[in-house]
């Protein structure tokens, strides 16, 4: 149970945008408070969704032996959803390049975040950081699959709680790992994030598609094998 749930949680943790947003908040005027509120929002959403999904799956009886096919059918469906999302992201048009005058106005060492979340990070504040954490850590197909592994396992309350905690910790690692490294070495972490910002803007879309595809293939394979 632990290994399989952790594996799906690692796939759920692949979020270039969440990491870019953390870089923005750590580069703000009040980095510690802003980043902590971002982490709080991410943890709150992840814990709440983990408990909710667990209760829903057990309320529908998917943890019962007779629901074997239903469990793997759900996993197969989650895999198809992940693959469809990967295809959608791959087919979606890339955002237009920034205007030359805006590129010229950009300052070295500043972070930029593409898409709608840019509005929340335009003027970083604790409230915006908390909201960003809640929004960006809405449950993905691989996260639901990780919780499903825990929910349908024949484990006692202590083991179930420990497995859920592992899923949560892994899912939000792109938030708490940069925060811990920043608290240990602020200057070095800042410049590493500056360099990472540029790499993620160039390769983040490919990384996201790859993560969705790998997760989808793993879920489809696991679900199909369970149904066979």
C-alpha positions in Angstrom: 0.0 0.0 0.0 2.7 2.5 1.0 4.9 2.1 -2.0 2.0 2.2 -4.5 0.3 5.2 -2.9 3.7 7.0 -2.7 4.3 6.3 -6.4 1.1 7.9 -7.5 1.7 10.8 -5.1 5.1 11.5 -6.7 3.3 11.8 -10.1 0.7 14.1 -8.5 3.6 16.3 -7.1 4.8 17.2 -10.7 3.6 20.8 -10.9 5.9 23.3 -12.7 3.5 26.1 -12.0 3.3 25.4 -8.3 7.1 25.5 -8.1 7.3 28.7 -10.1 4.7 30.3 -7.8 6.8 29.3 -4.8 9.8 31.0 -6.4 7.7 34.2 -6.8 6.7 34.2 -3.2 10.2 33.5 -1.9 11.3 36.5 -4.0 8.7 38.8 -2.5 9.1 41.6 0.1 7.9 39.3 2.9 9.1 35.9 1.7 8.8 33.8 4.9 5.2 34.8 5.8 4.1 34.7 2.1 5.6 31.3 1.5 4.3 29.8 4.7 0.8 30.9 3.8 1.2 29.4 0.4 2.3 26.1 2.1 -0.7 26.4 4.5 -3.2 26.7 1.6 -1.6 23.8 -0.3 -1.6 21.5 2.8 -5.1 22.5 3.8 -6.5 21.7 0.3 -4.5 18.5 0.0 -5.5 17.2 3.5 -9.1 18.1 3.0 -9.3 16.4 -0.4 -7.5 13.3 0.9 -9.9 12.9 3.7 -12.9 13.7 1.5 -11.9 11.2 -1.2 -11.1 8.5 1.4 -14.6 8.9 3.0 -16.4 9.0 -0.4 -14.6 5.8 -1.6 -15.3 4.0 1.6 -18.9 5.2 1.7 -19.5 3.8 -1.8 -18.1 0.4 -0.7 -15.0 0.4 -2.9 -13.0 -1.0 0.0 -15.1 -4.1 0.1 -13.8 -7.4 -1.6 -16.9 -7.5 -3.8 -15.9 -4.1 -5.4 -12.8 -5.5 -7.0 -13.8 -4.6 -10.5 -15.2 -1.2 -9.5 -11.9 -0.3 -7.9 -9.8 -1.1 -10.9 -12.5 0.4 -13.2 -12.2 3.7 -11.4 -8.4 3.5 -11.7 -8.7 2.8 -15.4 -11.0 5.8 -15.7 -8.6 8.0 -13.9 -5.9 6.9 -16.2 -8.0 7.8 -19.3 -8.7 11.2 -17.7 -5.0 11.8 -17.1 -4.1 10.9 -20.7 -6.9 13.1 -22.1 -5.6 16.0 -20.0 -2.1 15.4 -21.4 -3.5 15.4 -24.9 -5.4 18.6 -24.2 -2.3 20.4 -22.8 -0.2 19.2 -25.8 -2.8 20.5 -28.3 -3.4 23.8 -26.6 -1.7 26.7 -28.2 1.3 28.1 -26.4 0.8 31.6 -25.0 2.1 34.4 -27.3 5.6 35.7 -26.5 5.6 38.8 -24.4 5.8 42.1 -26.2 9.4 43.4 -26.8 8.9 46.4 -24.6 7.7 44.2 -21.7 10.7 41.8 -22.2 13.0 44.8 -22.1 11.4 46.0 -18.9 11.9 42.7 -17.1 14.5 42.9 -14.4 17.2 40.3 -13.8 16.4 38.1 -10.8 12.7 38.6 -11.1 10.3 35.7 -11.4 7.5 35.4 -14.0 4.5 33.1 -13.9 2.5 32.3 -17.0 -1.3 31.9 -17.1 -4.2 32.9 -14.8 -2.3 32.4 -11.6 -0.1 35.4 -12.6 -2.9 37.7 -11.2 -2.5 36.2 -7.8 1.3 36.6 -7.9 1.4 40.1 -9.5 1.5 41.7 -6.0 2.4 38.9 -3.6 0.6 39.0 -0.3 -0.2 36.4 2.4 -3.9 36.3 1.3 -3.0 35.8 -2.3 -0.4 33.2 -1.4 -3.0 31.2 0.6 -5.5 31.3 -2.2 -2.8 30.2 -4.7 -2.0 27.2 -2.5 -5.7 26.2 -2.4 -6.2 26.6 -6.2 -3.0 25.0 -7.4 -3.4 21.9 -5.2 -6.9 20.9 -6.3 -6.9 17.1 -6.6 -5.5 15.6 -9.8 -6.2 12.1 -11.2 -3.0 10.7 -9.8 -3.7 12.2 -6.4 -7.1 10.6 -6.3 -5.5 7.3 -7.4 -3.0 7.6 -4.5 -5.8 8.1 -2.0 -7.8 5.3 -3.6 -4.9 2.9 -2.9 -5.1 3.8 0.8 -8.9 3.8 1.0 -9.3 0.4 -0.5 -6.4 -1.3 1.4 -7.2 -3.6 4.3 -5.3 -1.6 6.9 -6.0 -0.4 10.4 -6.7 3.2 11.3 -3.0 4.0 12.2 -1.7 2.6 9.0 -4.3 4.4 7.0 -3.5 7.7 8.7 0.2 7.2 8.1 -0.3 6.4 4.4 -2.5 9.5 3.9 0.2 11.6 5.7 2.8 10.2 3.3 0.6 11.1 0.3 0.1 14.6 1.5 3.8 15.2 2.3 4.9 14.0 -1.1 2.1 15.8 -3.0 3.2 19.2 -1.6 6.9 18.6 -1.7 7.4 21.3 -4.4 6.3 23.8 -1.8 7.9 22.7 1.5 11.3 21.6 0.0 12.1 25.1 -1.5 10.9 26.7 1.7 13.2 24.6 3.9 16.2 25.3 1.6 15.4 29.0 1.6 15.2 29.1 5.5 18.6 27.3 5.6 20.3 29.3 2.8 18.2 32.3 1.6 20.6 33.9 -0.9 21.8 30.6 -2.5 18.2 29.3 -2.8 17.0 32.6 -4.4 19.5 32.4 -7.2 18.9 28.7 -7.8 15.2 29.5 -8.1 16.0 32.3 -10.5 17.9 29.9 -12.8 15.1 27.3 -12.3 12.5 29.8 -13.3 13.9 30.2 -16.8 14.3 26.5 -17.3 10.7 25.8 -16.1 9.3 28.5 -18.4 11.0 26.8 -21.3 10.4 23.2 -20.3 7.6 23.2 -17.8 4.9 22.4 -20.4 6.8 19.3 -21.6 7.4 18.2 -18.0 3.7 18.6 -17.2 2.6 16.6 -20.3 5.2 13.9 -19.5 4.0 13.6 -15.9 0.4 13.3 -17.0 1.2 10.8 -19.7 3.3 8.6 -17.4 0.6 8.8 -14.7 -2.1 8.0 -17.2 -0.2 5.0 -18.6 0.5 3.7 -15.1 -3.2 4.0 -14.1 -4.5 2.5 -17.3 -2.1 -0.4 -17.1 -2.9 -1.0 -13.4 -6.6 -0.7 -14.0 -6.6 -3.0 -17.0 -4.5 -5.6 -15.3 -6.9 -5.6 -12.3 -9.9 -6.0 -14.6 -8.3 -8.8 -16.7 
